[in-house]
Amino acid sequence: MQIPAPTRPWLSRPSALLTSPALKVDREAVLFSLKCLLAAILGLYVSLRIGLTRPFWVVGTVYLVSQPMSGATLSRGLFRLLGTVGGAVATVLLVPRLANAPLVLSVVLAAWMGLCLYLAMLDRTPRAYAFLLAGYTTSLIGFPAVMVPGDVFTIAITRVQEISIGILAATLVHGLVLPRRVSPRVHARVASILGDAERWTQDMRAGARDTVLAEDRSKVAADLLELHTLSIHLPFDSAHGVAQVQILRALHDRMLDVLMQSSAVDESMAQLRAQPAGTAAWLDVLCAALCTRQAELDAAHHDCRLLEEQLHAARPDWRRRVPVHLASKANGHVLHRDHRVALRSALGAFVGIVLSCTLWIATAWSDGATAVSIIGTACVLFGTAEAPAGHVMRYLIGSTIGVVIGLFYALVIFPGLSDFVGLAMALAPALLVCGSFLARPPFIMAALGVVLTFPLIAGLGATNASNIVGALNSGVALFVGTAAALCSMSLLQTLDSNRSRARLQDVIRRDIARRAAGQVRNASDWTSRMVDRLALLAPRLRGHPDAARTLRTMFADMRAASAVAELRVIGRTLKDRSSRECHALLMHRATAHFRTPTPRLVNAPLLESLERTRDAVSTGSAPGTEHVLALLSGLRRDLLAHED
């Protein structure tokens, strides 16, 4: 028998390197950087060719809009264009009317920017970029025009033209040159989510620990949020994008069923393994309900795979190829919106901008408009983060590097250039490095700081002539503005992580109480919003000793509140007096239970009401008795989950 020779190390090692994930990331970053460079050079050429005066805005727009996926680039470009036009129109309308009162004008501009930030924080999707652009476009155009209001229309028109050219160049290059579609990324995420869900269902049936399962379910909740974000770009990705979005909505709704059914099965199996004494009647009902739940869970997994097949096919008539219950109108992802936090951040930005404007106007600093425009831009652009100081600091580091590079270009490189080809070749090294780092999430803010700063400091334009004194003054204004924004945001727009976590938990508990009290009209929207909140809460619980228990009990409370709400509706159909009286008392005590502050330890009167209601329903002859008993058993199971 001939034994095959082992693979030689010097042959296998290069092959392993070529297929390593790290090298794949590097290749994607290099390709992304090359496409960004091509788009920037194309936009710069067009801008200079038609005689526009601020081509550095084109370069900045290309790098702000560009995304690794072509559909995301197109959608981001559209949102940026809409936001820029909206901000420019608002500025042109406001500045001339309040030109004689600079401080009042500054307050009004700050209020507009605060409103834009408030709306962006409520949206929580890629569409929020339009609101952010409407805000900080006003900052970039409006504050420099406070002292010279006659130039505001020219500046606004020029900015819209330059940004439009940058958006067009970016979308053309990323859409035509080796495009990276959003659809394959969505397909990969769906396959991963469904695979994870099926795995932890198998683990649960094999007796996996509750801690692992709670963490797995919170991960799927976060994955569904990411999938919803990606779905925003699908209509810009292909002609079948609309159908894919519809399928994803149906898939999201069915995955919510998987989450809730799986957590219910998990809790039922745990209580059956415990087998507490004196609960034989409840255990019989629990066993019967468990069989039904497991069948429903298997059906939900099967439906998710059917929808995955339709997602790959992406046919407009996909509804005809799936069961009726999947083809019905799907709600999709419902986002949590915290008006209080959004208002707090908007007010913080407003106060910080107004204080900066007051200081600028009082001191009559010649470059104060530049500093204030940077403060306003930072307060809006980074204001959606709970702790924006880290982003601002990284941007400041990048801006510092950008100032140094810009001065080097202004003093050494640009004076020796005579044509556009030389200009493109001179810009290529810096832009390639910036684009490569822009494709790596940890370095995005620093890379943006560099690429948005150095063309401005270098005096990039028709003549590439730089006023060194003006460049230094602009650099100082940039540092002062960014440092002031850092202080303002740290004091007025930073939300403590513990307070953020506690607020999310309070909101979840209040909505659970509302659901139990029958104050929720759309149960599907409520469940989707609650799962979205759990996706936001899970990262904030990371490292907390009771993280898994907290997530588990919140799932239990959601199921219990839904059972109470369903029992409340069923109670209207009860005929005999004894059942109605027991049901009314149960609803009263259950509602009071969920209105109590945490921890919600189940009390003896509530358990007694459950016993009496079960006995009354069991002895009656009303239709749907098995369903009512299953709801009562599930409610008891979820109430006792706090006692484990």
C-alpha positions as CSV (number, residue, x, y, z in Angstrom):
1,M,0.0,0.0,0.0
2,Q,1.4,3.3,-1.0
3,I,1.4,6.1,1.6
4,P,0.9,9.6,0.1
5,A,3.7,11.9,0.8
6,P,2.9,14.7,3.3
7,T,2.4,18.1,1.9
8,R,5.6,20.1,2.0
9,P,5.5,23.0,4.5
10,W,7.0,25.4,2.0
11,L,4.0,24.7,-0.3
12,S,1.2,24.7,2.2
13,R,2.3,27.8,4.1
14,P,1.8,30.3,1.2
15,S,-1.5,28.6,0.3
16,A,-2.7,29.1,3.9
17,L,-1.6,32.7,3.9
18,L,-3.4,33.4,0.6
19,T,-6.7,32.0,2.0
20,S,-6.4,33.5,5.5
21,P,-9.2,35.8,6.7
22,A,-6.7,38.6,7.5
23,L,-5.4,38.7,4.0
24,K,-9.0,38.7,2.7
25,V,-9.7,41.8,4.8
26,D,-6.5,43.4,3.4
27,R,-7.5,42.7,-0.2
28,E,-10.9,44.2,0.4
29,A,-9.4,47.3,2.0
30,V,-7.0,47.8,-0.9
31,L,-9.7,47.4,-3.5
32,F,-12.0,49.8,-1.5
33,S,-9.1,52.3,-1.3
34,L,-8.4,52.1,-5.0
35,K,-12.0,52.7,-5.9
36,C,-12.2,55.6,-3.5
37,L,-9.1,57.1,-5.1
38,L,-10.5,56.7,-8.6
39,A,-13.8,58.3,-7.5
40,A,-12.0,61.2,-5.8
41,I,-9.8,61.9,-8.9
42,L,-12.8,61.7,-11.2
43,G,-14.8,64.1,-9.0
44,L,-11.8,66.4,-8.6
45,Y,-11.3,66.5,-12.4
46,V,-14.9,67.4,-13.1
47,S,-15.0,70.0,-10.4
48,L,-11.9,71.8,-11.7
49,R,-12.9,71.4,-15.3
50,I,-16.2,73.3,-14.7
51,G,-14.5,76.0,-12.6
52,L,-15.8,75.3,-9.1
53,T,-13.7,76.9,-6.3
54,R,-13.8,74.4,-3.5
55,P,-12.9,71.0,-4.9
56,F,-11.7,69.8,-1.5
57,W,-15.4,69.3,-0.7
58,V,-15.6,66.8,-3.6
59,V,-12.8,64.7,-2.1
60,G,-14.3,64.8,1.3
61,T,-17.7,63.8,0.0
62,V,-16.3,60.8,-1.9
63,Y,-14.7,59.4,1.3
64,L,-17.7,60.2,3.5
65,V,-20.2,58.5,1.1
66,S,-18.1,55.5,0.0
67,Q,-19.0,52.2,1.6
68,P,-17.6,48.7,1.0
69,M,-20.9,47.7,-0.6
70,S,-22.1,49.5,-3.7
71,G,-25.8,49.6,-2.6
72,A,-24.8,51.2,0.7
73,T,-22.8,53.8,-1.2
74,L,-25.7,54.7,-3.4
75,S,-28.2,54.9,-0.5
76,R,-25.7,56.9,1.6
77,G,-25.1,59.2,-1.3
78,L,-28.8,59.8,-1.7
79,F,-29.3,60.5,2.0
80,R,-26.3,62.9,2.0
81,L,-27.6,64.8,-1.1
82,L,-31.1,65.2,0.5
83,G,-29.6,66.3,3.8
84,T,-27.2,68.7,2.1
85,V,-30.0,70.3,0.0
86,G,-32.2,70.5,3.1
87,G,-29.5,72.1,5.2
88,A,-28.5,74.5,2.4
89,V,-32.2,75.6,1.9
90,A,-32.7,76.2,5.6
91,T,-29.5,78.2,5.9
92,V,-30.4,80.4,2.9
93,L,-33.8,81.0,4.3
94,L,-32.5,81.9,7.8
95,V,-29.3,83.9,7.4
96,P,-30.6,86.9,5.3
97,R,-33.6,87.4,7.6
98,L,-31.6,87.5,10.8
99,A,-28.4,89.0,9.4
100,N,-28.6,92.1,11.6
101,A,-28.7,90.1,14.8
102,P,-25.7,87.7,14.8
103,L,-26.4,86.2,18.2
104,V,-30.1,85.6,17.4
105,L,-29.1,84.0,14.1
106,S,-26.6,81.8,15.9
107,V,-29.3,80.7,18.4
108,V,-31.7,79.9,15.5
109,L,-29.1,77.9,13.6
110,A,-28.2,76.0,16.8
111,A,-31.9,75.2,17.3
112,W,-32.2,73.9,13.7
113,M,-29.1,71.7,14.3
114,G,-30.5,70.4,17.6
115,L,-33.8,69.5,15.8
116,C,-31.9,67.6,13.1
117,L,-29.9,65.7,15.7
118,Y,-33.1,64.9,17.6
119,L,-34.7,63.4,14.4
120,A,-31.6,61.5,13.6
121,M,-31.5,59.8,17.0
122,L,-35.1,58.8,16.7
123,D,-34.6,57.2,13.3
124,R,-31.7,54.8,14.1
125,T,-31.3,53.6,10.5
126,P,-29.0,54.7,7.7
127,R,-31.7,57.2,6.8
128,A,-30.7,59.2,9.8
129,Y,-27.7,60.4,7.8
130,A,-29.9,62.8,5.9
131,F,-30.9,64.5,9.2
132,L,-27.3,64.7,10.3
133,L,-26.3,66.2,7.0
134,A,-29.1,68.8,7.2
135,G,-27.8,69.8,10.6
136,Y,-24.0,70.0,10.0
137,T,-24.4,71.5,6.5
138,T,-26.1,74.4,8.2
139,S,-23.0,74.6,10.5
140,L,-20.5,74.6,7.7
141,I,-22.4,77.2,5.6
142,G,-24.3,79.2,8.1
143,F,-21.7,80.2,10.8
144,P,-19.1,81.4,8.3
145,A,-21.9,83.6,6.8
146,V,-23.1,85.1,10.1
147,M,-20.7,88.0,9.7
148,V,-20.9,88.1,5.9
149,P,-24.6,87.1,5.1
150,G,-24.4,88.3,1.5
151,D,-22.2,85.3,0.5
152,V,-24.5,82.7,2.0
153,F,-26.3,81.9,-1.3
154,T,-23.1,81.5,-3.3
155,I,-21.5,79.3,-0.6
156,A,-24.7,77.1,-0.4
157,I,-25.0,76.6,-4.2
158,T,-21.3,75.9,-4.5
159,R,-21.4,73.3,-1.7
160,V,-24.4,71.5,-3.2
161,Q,-22.7,71.4,-6.6
162,E,-19.5,70.0,-5.2
163,I,-21.2,67.5,-3.0
164,S,-23.4,66.4,-5.9
165,I,-20.3,65.8,-8.1
166,G,-18.7,63.8,-5.2
167,I,-21.8,61.7,-4.8
168,L,-22.1,61.0,-8.5
169,A,-18.4,60.0,-8.8
170,A,-18.5,57.7,-5.8
171,T,-21.7,55.9,-6.8
172,L,-20.5,55.5,-10.4
173,V,-17.1,54.0,-9.4
174,H,-18.4,51.8,-6.6
175,G,-21.4,50.7,-8.7
176,L,-19.4,49.9,-11.9
177,V,-15.9,48.9,-10.9
178,L,-16.0,45.4,-9.3
179,P,-19.1,46.2,-7.3
180,R,-19.7,44.5,-3.9
181,R,-23.4,43.9,-3.6
182,V,-25.4,44.1,-0.4
183,S,-27.4,40.9,-1.3
184,P,-24.6,38.4,-0.7
185,R,-23.9,40.0,2.7
186,V,-27.6,39.7,3.6
187,H,-27.7,36.1,2.4
188,A,-24.7,35.3,4.6
189,R,-26.2,37.0,7.6
190,V,-29.5,35.2,7.2
191,A,-27.8,31.8,6.9
192,S,-25.7,32.5,10.0
193,I,-28.8,33.7,12.0
194,L,-30.8,30.6,11.0
195,G,-27.9,28.3,11.6
196,D,-27.4,29.8,15.1
197,A,-31.1,29.5,16.0
198,E,-31.2,25.9,14.9
199,R,-28.0,25.1,16.8
200,W,-29.2,26.5,20.1
201,T,-32.6,24.8,19.7
202,Q,-30.7,21.5,19.4
203,D,-28.5,22.5,22.3
204,M,-31.6,23.3,24.4
205,R,-33.1,19.9,23.7
206,A,-29.8,18.3,24.6
207,G,-29.9,20.0,28.0
208,A,-27.6,23.1,27.5
209,R,-27.2,25.6,30.3
210,D,-29.6,28.5,30.5
211,T,-26.8,31.0,30.6
212,V,-25.5,29.9,27.2
213,L,-29.0,30.0,25.7
214,A,-29.8,33.4,27.1
215,E,-26.7,34.8,25.5
216,D,-27.4,33.1,22.2
217,R,-30.9,34.6,22.1
218,S,-29.6,38.1,22.8
219,K,-27.1,37.6,20.0
220,V,-29.8,36.7,17.5
221,A,-31.7,39.8,18.6
222,A,-28.7,41.9,17.8
223,D,-28.2,40.1,14.5
224,L,-31.8,40.9,13.5
225,L,-31.1,44.6,14.2
226,E,-28.0,44.4,11.9
227,L,-30.1,42.6,9.2
228,H,-32.7,45.4,9.4
229,T,-30.0,48.0,8.9
230,L,-28.7,46.1,5.8
231,S,-32.2,45.8,4.4
232,I,-32.3,49.6,4.1
233,H,-29.7,49.4,1.3
234,L,-31.3,46.5,-0.6
235,P,-33.6,48.7,-2.8
236,F,-30.5,50.5,-4.0
237,D,-28.6,47.2,-4.7
238,S,-30.7,45.6,-7.5
239,A,-34.0,45.5,-9.2
240,H,-35.2,42.7,-6.8
241,G,-34.3,44.7,-3.7
242,V,-38.0,45.6,-2.9
243,A,-39.0,41.9,-2.9
244,Q,-36.0,41.0,-0.7
245,V,-37.0,43.6,1.8
246,Q,-40.6,42.2,1.9
247,I,-39.2,38.7,2.4
248,L,-36.9,39.9,5.2
249,R,-39.8,41.5,7.0
250,A,-41.7,38.1,6.9
251,L,-38.5,36.4,8.0
252,H,-38.0,38.8,10.9
253,D,-41.6,38.2,12.2
254,R,-41.0,34.4,12.0
255,M,-37.7,34.7,13.8
256,L,-39.5,36.5,16.6
257,D,-41.7,33.5,16.9
258,V,-38.6,31.3,17.1
259,L,-37.1,33.4,19.9
260,M,-40.3,33.5,22.0
261,Q,-41.2,29.8,21.4
262,S,-37.7,28.6,22.1
263,S,-37.4,30.6,25.3
264,A,-40.8,29.1,26.4
265,V,-39.8,25.6,25.6
266,D,-36.5,26.1,27.4
267,E,-38.3,27.3,30.6
268,S,-40.9,24.5,30.4
269,M,-38.1,21.9,30.1
270,A,-36.3,23.4,33.1
271,Q,-39.3,23.2,35.3
272,L,-40.2,19.7,34.2
273,R,-36.7,18.6,35.1
274,A,-37.0,20.3,38.5
275,Q,-40.4,18.5,39.2
276,P,-41.5,20.5,42.2
277,A,-43.7,18.7,44.7
278,G,-47.4,19.3,44.9
279,T,-47.8,20.5,41.3
280,A,-49.0,17.4,39.5
281,A,-52.0,19.1,37.9
282,W,-49.8,21.9,36.6
283,L,-47.2,19.4,35.3
284,D,-49.8,17.6,33.3
285,V,-50.9,20.8,31.6
286,L,-47.3,21.9,31.2
287,C,-46.4,18.7,29.4
288,A,-49.3,19.0,27.0
289,A,-48.4,22.6,26.3
290,L,-44.7,21.7,25.8
291,C,-45.5,19.3,23.0
292,T,-47.6,22.0,21.3
293,R,-44.8,24.6,21.7
294,Q,-42.1,22.2,20.3
295,A,-44.3,21.5,17.2
296,E,-44.8,25.3,16.7
297,L,-41.0,25.9,17.2
298,D,-40.2,23.2,14.5
299,A,-42.7,24.8,12.2
300,A,-41.2,28.3,12.7
301,H,-37.7,26.9,11.9
302,H,-39.1,25.3,8.7
303,D,-40.8,28.5,7.7
304,C,-37.6,30.5,8.1
305,R,-35.8,28.1,5.8
306,L,-38.6,28.5,3.2
307,L,-38.3,32.3,3.4
308,E,-34.5,31.9,3.0
309,E,-35.0,30.1,-0.3
310,Q,-37.4,32.8,-1.5
311,L,-34.8,35.4,-0.5
312,H,-32.2,33.8,-2.7
313,A,-34.7,33.6,-5.6
314,A,-35.9,37.2,-5.0
315,R,-39.0,36.8,-7.2
316,P,-41.6,39.6,-7.2
317,D,-44.3,36.9,-6.9
318,W,-42.7,35.2,-3.9
319,R,-46.0,35.4,-1.9
320,R,-47.5,32.8,-4.2
321,R,-44.8,30.4,-3.4
322,V,-45.1,30.3,0.4
323,P,-47.9,29.3,2.7
324,V,-50.7,31.9,3.3
325,H,-49.6,32.7,6.9
326,L,-46.2,33.8,5.5
327,A,-47.5,35.7,2.6
328,S,-49.7,38.0,4.8
329,K,-48.5,41.5,5.5
330,A,-45.4,41.5,7.6
331,N,-44.6,44.2,10.2
332,G,-40.8,43.7,10.1
333,H,-38.4,45.3,12.5
334,V,-40.0,47.9,14.9
335,L,-37.3,50.2,16.4
336,H,-37.1,51.5,19.9
337,R,-37.2,55.3,20.1
338,D,-36.2,57.1,23.2
339,H,-37.5,60.7,22.9
340,R,-36.0,61.7,26.3
341,V,-32.5,60.6,25.4
342,A,-32.8,62.2,21.9
343,L,-34.0,65.5,23.4
344,R,-31.2,65.5,26.0
345,S,-28.6,65.1,23.3
346,A,-30.2,67.7,21.1
347,L,-30.4,70.2,24.0
348,G,-26.8,69.5,24.9
349,A,-25.7,70.2,21.3
350,F,-27.8,73.4,21.3
351,V,-26.3,74.7,24.5
352,G,-22.8,73.9,23.5
353,I,-23.1,75.6,20.1
354,V,-24.8,78.7,21.6
355,L,-22.1,79.1,24.2
356,S,-19.4,78.8,21.6
357,C,-21.2,81.4,19.3
358,T,-21.5,83.8,22.2
359,L,-17.8,83.6,23.0
360,W,-16.9,84.0,19.3
361,I,-19.1,87.0,18.8
362,A,-18.0,88.6,22.1
363,T,-14.3,88.2,21.3
364,A,-14.6,89.0,17.6
365,W,-12.1,86.3,16.7
366,S,-11.5,86.5,13.0
367,D,-11.4,82.7,12.6
368,G,-14.1,82.1,15.2
369,A,-16.6,81.1,12.5
370,T,-14.3,78.2,11.4
371,A,-14.0,77.0,15.0
372,V,-17.8,77.3,15.7
373,S,-18.6,75.5,12.4
374,I,-16.4,72.6,13.5
375,I,-18.0,72.6,17.0
376,G,-21.4,72.4,15.4
377,T,-20.4,69.7,13.0
378,A,-18.9,67.6,15.8
379,C,-21.9,68.0,18.1
380,V,-24.3,66.9,15.4
381,L,-22.2,64.3,13.6
382,F,-21.0,62.5,16.7
383,G,-24.0,63.3,18.9
384,T,-25.9,60.1,18.2
385,A,-23.4,58.1,20.2
386,E,-23.9,57.7,24.0
387,A,-20.3,58.5,24.7
388,P,-19.1,60.6,21.7
389,A,-15.8,61.8,23.3
390,G,-13.9,58.8,22.0
391,H,-15.0,59.4,18.5
392,V,-14.2,63.1,18.7
393,M,-10.7,62.3,20.1
394,R,-9.9,59.9,17.3
395,Y,-11.1,62.5,14.8
396,L,-8.9,65.1,16.5
397,I,-5.9,62.8,16.2
398,G,-6.7,62.3,12.5
399,S,-7.2,66.0,12.0
400,T,-3.8,66.7,13.6
401,I,-2.1,64.3,11.2
402,G,-4.1,65.9,8.4
403,V,-2.8,69.4,9.2
404,V,0.7,68.2,9.1
405,I,0.2,66.4,5.8
406,G,-1.7,69.4,4.4
407,L,1.2,71.8,5.3
408,F,3.7,69.4,3.7
409,Y,1.7,69.4,0.5
410,A,1.3,73.2,0.5
411,L,5.0,73.9,1.1
412,V,6.7,71.0,-0.7
413,I,4.4,69.2,-3.2
414,F,2.0,71.7,-4.7
415,P,4.5,74.4,-5.7
416,G,6.2,71.9,-8.1
417,L,3.0,70.8,-9.9
418,S,1.9,72.1,-13.3
419,D,-0.9,69.8,-14.5
420,F,-3.8,67.7,-13.3
421,V,-1.9,64.4,-13.9
422,G,0.8,65.5,-11.5
423,L,-1.8,66.6,-9.0
424,A,-3.5,63.2,-9.1
425,M,-0.2,61.4,-8.7
426,A,0.7,63.6,-5.8
427,L,-2.6,63.1,-4.0
428,A,-2.6,59.3,-4.6
429,P,-0.3,58.1,-1.8
430,A,-2.1,60.0,1.0
431,L,-5.6,59.2,-0.4
432,L,-4.7,55.5,-0.8
433,V,-3.5,55.2,2.8
434,C,-6.6,57.0,4.1
435,G,-8.9,54.8,2.1
436,S,-7.3,51.7,3.3
437,F,-7.7,52.7,7.0
438,L,-11.3,53.9,6.2
439,A,-12.2,50.2,5.4
440,R,-11.1,49.2,8.9
441,P,-13.7,50.1,11.6
442,P,-11.3,50.9,14.4
443,F,-9.6,53.6,12.3
444,I,-12.6,55.1,10.5
445,M,-12.8,58.3,12.6
446,A,-9.1,59.0,12.4
447,A,-9.0,58.3,8.7
448,L,-11.9,60.7,8.1
449,G,-10.1,63.4,10.2
450,V,-7.1,63.1,7.9
451,V,-8.9,63.0,4.5
452,L,-11.2,65.9,5.4
453,T,-8.5,68.1,6.7
454,F,-5.4,67.9,4.6
455,P,-6.9,69.0,1.2
456,L,-8.3,72.1,3.0
457,I,-5.1,73.0,4.7
458,A,-3.1,72.3,1.5
459,G,-5.2,74.8,-0.4
460,L,-6.4,72.2,-3.0
461,G,-8.1,74.2,-5.8
462,A,-7.7,75.5,-9.3
463,T,-4.3,76.9,-8.6
464,N,-3.3,74.9,-5.5
465,A,-2.0,78.1,-4.0
466,S,-2.0,78.1,-0.3
467,N,-2.0,81.0,2.1
468,I,0.4,79.6,4.8
469,V,-0.8,82.2,7.4
470,G,-4.4,81.3,6.6
471,A,-3.7,77.6,6.7
472,L,-2.1,77.9,10.1
473,N,-5.0,80.0,11.4
474,S,-7.4,77.4,10.0
475,G,-5.4,74.7,11.8
476,V,-5.6,76.6,15.1
477,A,-9.3,77.1,14.6
478,L,-9.7,73.4,13.9
479,F,-7.9,72.4,17.1
480,V,-9.8,74.9,19.2
481,G,-13.1,73.9,17.7
482,T,-12.5,70.2,18.1
483,A,-11.2,70.6,21.7
484,A,-14.2,72.8,22.5
485,A,-16.6,70.2,21.0
486,L,-14.9,67.5,23.0
487,C,-15.4,69.4,26.3
488,S,-19.0,70.4,25.3
489,M,-20.0,66.8,24.4
490,S,-18.3,65.3,27.5
491,L,-20.3,67.7,29.7
492,L,-23.6,67.9,27.9
493,Q,-24.1,65.0,25.5
494,T,-22.5,62.0,27.2
495,L,-24.8,59.5,28.8
496,D,-23.4,57.3,31.6
497,S,-23.5,53.6,30.6
498,N,-25.0,52.5,33.9
499,R,-27.8,55.1,33.6
500,S,-28.3,54.1,29.9
501,R,-28.7,50.4,30.9
502,A,-31.0,51.2,33.8
503,R,-33.2,53.4,31.6
504,L,-33.5,50.7,29.0
505,Q,-34.5,48.2,31.7
506,D,-37.1,50.6,33.1
507,V,-38.6,51.2,29.6
508,I,-38.8,47.4,29.1
509,R,-40.5,46.9,32.4
510,R,-43.0,49.8,31.8
511,D,-44.0,48.4,28.4
512,I,-44.4,44.9,29.9
513,A,-46.8,46.4,32.5
514,R,-48.7,48.1,29.6
515,R,-49.0,44.8,27.7
516,A,-50.3,43.0,30.8
517,A,-52.8,45.8,31.4
518,G,-54.2,45.4,27.9
519,Q,-52.9,48.8,26.7
520,V,-51.0,47.6,23.7
521,R,-53.0,47.6,20.4
522,N,-50.5,45.8,18.1
523,A,-49.0,42.8,19.8
524,S,-46.6,42.0,16.9
525,D,-45.2,45.6,16.9
526,W,-44.8,45.4,20.7
527,T,-42.9,42.1,20.5
528,S,-40.6,43.4,17.8
529,R,-39.9,46.6,19.7
530,M,-39.1,44.7,22.9
531,V,-36.7,42.4,21.1
532,D,-35.0,45.5,19.6
533,R,-34.6,46.8,23.1
534,L,-33.1,43.6,24.3
535,A,-30.6,43.8,21.4
536,L,-29.6,47.3,22.7
537,L,-29.5,46.1,26.3
538,A,-27.4,42.9,25.8
539,P,-24.1,44.8,25.0
540,R,-24.6,47.0,28.0
541,L,-25.0,44.0,30.2
542,R,-21.8,42.4,29.0
543,G,-19.5,41.7,32.0
544,H,-22.4,42.1,34.5
545,P,-22.6,39.1,36.8
546,D,-26.4,38.7,36.4
547,A,-26.5,39.4,32.6
548,A,-27.8,36.0,31.6
549,R,-30.4,35.9,34.4
550,T,-31.6,39.4,33.6
551,L,-32.1,38.5,29.9
552,R,-33.8,35.2,30.8
553,T,-36.2,36.9,33.2
554,M,-37.0,39.6,30.7
555,F,-38.0,37.0,28.1
556,A,-40.1,35.3,30.8
557,D,-41.8,38.6,31.7
558,M,-42.5,39.3,28.0
559,R,-44.2,35.9,27.6
560,A,-46.1,36.3,30.9
561,A,-47.4,39.8,29.9
562,S,-48.5,38.4,26.5
563,A,-50.3,35.5,28.2
564,V,-52.1,37.9,30.5
565,A,-53.1,40.1,27.6
566,E,-54.4,37.1,25.7
567,L,-56.3,35.8,28.8
568,R,-57.8,39.2,29.2
569,V,-59.4,39.0,25.7
570,I,-60.5,35.3,26.2
571,G,-62.2,36.3,29.5
572,R,-64.9,38.1,27.6
573,T,-66.1,34.7,26.2
574,L,-66.4,33.0,29.6
575,K,-70.0,32.1,30.4
576,D,-70.2,30.7,33.9
577,R,-70.1,33.1,36.8
578,S,-67.4,31.2,38.8
579,S,-64.9,31.4,35.9
580,R,-65.6,35.1,35.3
581,E,-65.0,35.9,38.9
582,C,-61.8,33.9,39.1
583,H,-60.7,35.4,35.8
584,A,-61.4,39.0,37.0
585,L,-59.4,38.5,40.2
586,L,-56.5,36.9,38.3
587,M,-56.4,39.9,35.9
588,H,-56.4,42.4,38.7
589,R,-53.6,40.6,40.6
590,A,-51.5,40.0,37.5
591,T,-51.7,43.6,36.4
592,A,-50.7,44.8,39.9
593,H,-47.8,42.3,39.9
594,F,-46.3,43.8,36.7
595,R,-46.8,47.3,38.0
596,T,-44.6,46.6,41.0
597,P,-40.9,47.7,40.8
598,T,-38.2,45.1,40.3
599,P,-37.5,42.4,41.4
600,R,-41.0,41.0,40.6
601,L,-41.2,38.2,43.1
602,V,-44.4,36.3,42.6
603,N,-46.7,36.4,45.6
604,A,-49.0,33.8,47.1
605,P,-52.3,35.5,46.2
606,L,-51.4,35.5,42.5
607,L,-50.5,31.9,42.5
608,E,-53.7,31.1,44.4
609,S,-55.7,33.0,41.7
610,L,-54.0,30.9,39.1
611,E,-55.0,27.7,40.9
612,R,-58.6,28.8,41.3
613,T,-58.9,30.0,37.7
614,R,-57.5,26.7,36.4
615,D,-60.0,24.7,38.5
616,A,-62.9,26.8,37.4
617,V,-61.9,26.5,33.7
618,S,-61.3,22.8,34.0
619,T,-64.7,22.1,35.4
620,G,-66.5,24.3,32.8
621,S,-67.6,23.3,29.4
622,A,-66.5,26.4,27.5
623,P,-64.9,26.0,24.0
624,G,-61.1,26.4,23.9
625,T,-60.5,25.1,27.4
626,E,-57.2,23.5,26.4
627,H,-55.9,26.8,25.1
628,V,-56.9,28.6,28.2
629,L,-55.2,26.0,30.4
630,A,-52.1,26.3,28.3
631,L,-52.0,30.0,28.8
632,L,-52.5,29.7,32.5
633,S,-49.8,27.1,32.7
634,G,-47.4,29.3,30.7
635,L,-48.2,32.3,32.9
636,R,-47.4,30.3,36.0
637,R,-44.2,28.9,34.5
638,D,-43.0,32.4,33.6
639,L,-43.9,33.9,36.9
640,L,-41.9,31.2,38.7
641,A,-38.9,31.9,36.5
642,H,-38.0,34.7,38.9
643,E,-37.7,32.1,41.7
644,D,-35.0,30.0,40.1
